[in-house]
């Protein structure tokens, strides 16, 4: 396990995003030796359906065939080589699937957390009504749900939102 808290948070956010993604891509730098983490994914069979090998404009440092990645799409972000093939593979992977679940309209992790918070507050309000809670207690839960949704839509800017914005963007003096 990684000891760096920032790295742990990055991995956690990646896993959250993967949970709602329709397709996961594994992008590997073919011009550099395969990292230990990437090698572990490939060797353990945890490779997503679409593997992209970047830096086709550079000499390869490893052979995809050695890792069973013959079907990978090779691209160059610098020159644009292979991007048409990548687009075609993306369309192919995402078209004609019968295993689709209802894709969420929200993919931002913070927004998903706020929607979950609002739903939990409304569930509490519903249970409170069913159990004869006072009007004030139910109203408090409904207010909490409204505040969570307002934080998502931007109608209300809480201190946590400001902290989130300042933590994600470098603002110079």
C-alpha positions in Angstrom: 0.0 0.0 0.0 1.2 3.5 -0.8 2.2 5.6 2.2 1.7 8.9 0.5 -1.7 10.3 1.5 -2.1 12.3 -1.7 -1.4 9.2 -3.8 -3.9 7.2 -1.7 -6.6 9.9 -2.3 -5.8 9.8 -6.0 -6.3 6.0 -6.1 -9.5 6.3 -4.1 -10.9 8.9 -6.5 -9.9 6.8 -9.5 -11.8 3.8 -8.1 -14.8 6.0 -7.5 -14.7 7.3 -11.1 -14.3 3.7 -12.4 -17.4 2.7 -10.5 -19.6 5.0 -12.6 -17.6 4.9 -15.9 -19.1 3.1 -18.9 -15.6 2.3 -20.1 -12.1 2.3 -18.5 -9.0 2.9 -20.6 -5.5 1.9 -19.6 -3.0 4.3 -21.2 0.5 3.1 -21.1 3.7 4.9 -22.1 5.3 2.6 -24.6 8.5 4.7 -24.9 9.4 4.1 -21.2 9.8 0.7 -19.5 6.6 -0.7 -18.1 6.1 0.5 -14.5 5.7 -2.0 -11.7 2.1 -0.9 -11.2 1.2 -1.3 -14.9 3.0 -4.6 -15.1 1.0 -5.8 -12.0 -2.3 -4.9 -13.7 -1.3 -6.6 -16.9 0.1 -9.8 -15.3 -2.8 -10.1 -12.9 -5.4 -9.9 -15.7 -6.8 -6.6 -14.5 -6.5 -4.9 -17.9 -9.6 -3.0 -19.0 -11.2 -3.7 -22.4 -9.3 -0.9 -24.1 -5.5 -0.4 -23.7 -3.9 2.6 -25.3 -0.2 2.7 -26.0 1.0 6.3 -26.2 4.1 7.8 -27.8 4.0 5.9 -31.1 6.3 8.6 -32.3 9.1 7.3 -30.1 11.1 4.1 -30.1 9.2 1.4 -28.0 10.9 0.4 -24.7 8.9 -2.8 -24.4 6.8 -5.2 -26.6 3.1 -5.3 -26.0 3.0 -8.9 -27.3 5.1 -9.9 -24.3 2.1 -9.0 -22.1 -0.7 -10.2 -24.3 -1.6 -6.7 -25.4 -1.7 -7.3 -29.2 -5.1 -5.7 -29.4 -4.0 -2.4 -27.9 -4.4 0.9 -29.8 -1.2 2.7 -30.5 -1.3 6.5 -30.6 0.8 9.5 -30.5 -0.6 12.4 -28.5 2.1 14.6 -30.1 1.5 13.8 -33.8 -2.1 12.6 -33.7 -1.2 9.2 -35.2 -3.7 6.5 -34.3 -6.3 8.9 -32.8 -8.8 7.9 -35.6 -8.3 4.3 -34.6 -8.8 5.1 -31.0 -12.0 6.9 -31.7 -13.3 3.9 -33.8 -12.4 1.5 -30.9 -14.2 3.8 -28.4 -17.3 3.8 -30.6 -17.1 0.0 -31.0 -16.7 -0.6 -27.3 -19.6 1.7 -26.4 -22.0 0.8 -29.2 -24.4 -2.1 -29.3 -23.9 -3.2 -25.7 -26.8 -5.0 -24.0 -25.3 -4.9 -20.6 -25.7 -1.1 -20.0 -27.0 -0.1 -16.7 -28.6 3.3 -16.5 -25.5 5.6 -16.8 -25.5 8.4 -14.2 -26.1 11.9 -15.5 -23.5 13.1 -12.9 -19.9 11.9 -13.1 -18.2 14.4 -10.9 -17.3 12.6 -7.6 -18.2 15.6 -5.4 -21.6 16.0 -7.1 -22.3 12.3 -6.6 -21.4 12.6 -3.0 -23.8 15.6 -2.6 -26.6 13.7 -4.4 -26.0 10.7 -2.0 -26.1 13.2 0.9 -29.4 14.6 -0.3 -30.9 11.2 -0.8 -29.8 10.1 2.7 -31.4 13.2 4.2 -34.7 12.6 2.3 -34.7 9.0 3.4 -34.4 10.2 7.0 -37.2 12.6 6.5 -39.4 9.8 5.0 -38.6 7.5 7.9 -39.3 10.3 10.3 -42.7 10.9 8.8 -43.5 7.2 8.9 -42.5 7.1 12.6 -44.4 10.2 13.6 -41.5 12.6 14.0 -42.3 16.2 14.6 -42.6 18.6 11.7 -39.4 20.4 12.8 -37.3 17.2 12.6 -38.6 16.3 9.2 -38.1 19.9 7.9 -34.6 19.8 9.2 -33.8 16.7 7.1 -35.5 18.2 4.0 -33.5 21.4 4.5 -30.3 19.4 4.6 -31.2 17.7 1.3 -32.0 21.1 -0.3 -28.6 22.5 0.9 -26.8 19.5 -0.6 -28.5 20.0 -3.9 -27.9 23.8 -3.8 -24.2 23.2 -3.2 -24.1 21.0 -6.3 -26.0 23.5 -8.5 -24.0 26.5 -7.3 -26.9 28.3 -5.6 -25.0 28.0 -2.3 -21.3 28.2 -1.9 -20.2 26.6 1.4 -16.8 26.8 3.0 -16.1 23.2 1.9 -16.8 24.1 -1.7 -14.3 27.0 -1.4 -11.8 24.7 0.2 -12.3 22.2 -2.6 -11.8 24.8 -5.3 -8.6 26.1 -3.6 -7.2 22.6 -3.1 -7.6 21.7 -6.8 -6.3 24.9 -8.4 -3.0 26.6 -7.8 -3.8 30.3 -7.2 -0.7 32.5 -7.3 0.0 35.7 -5.6 
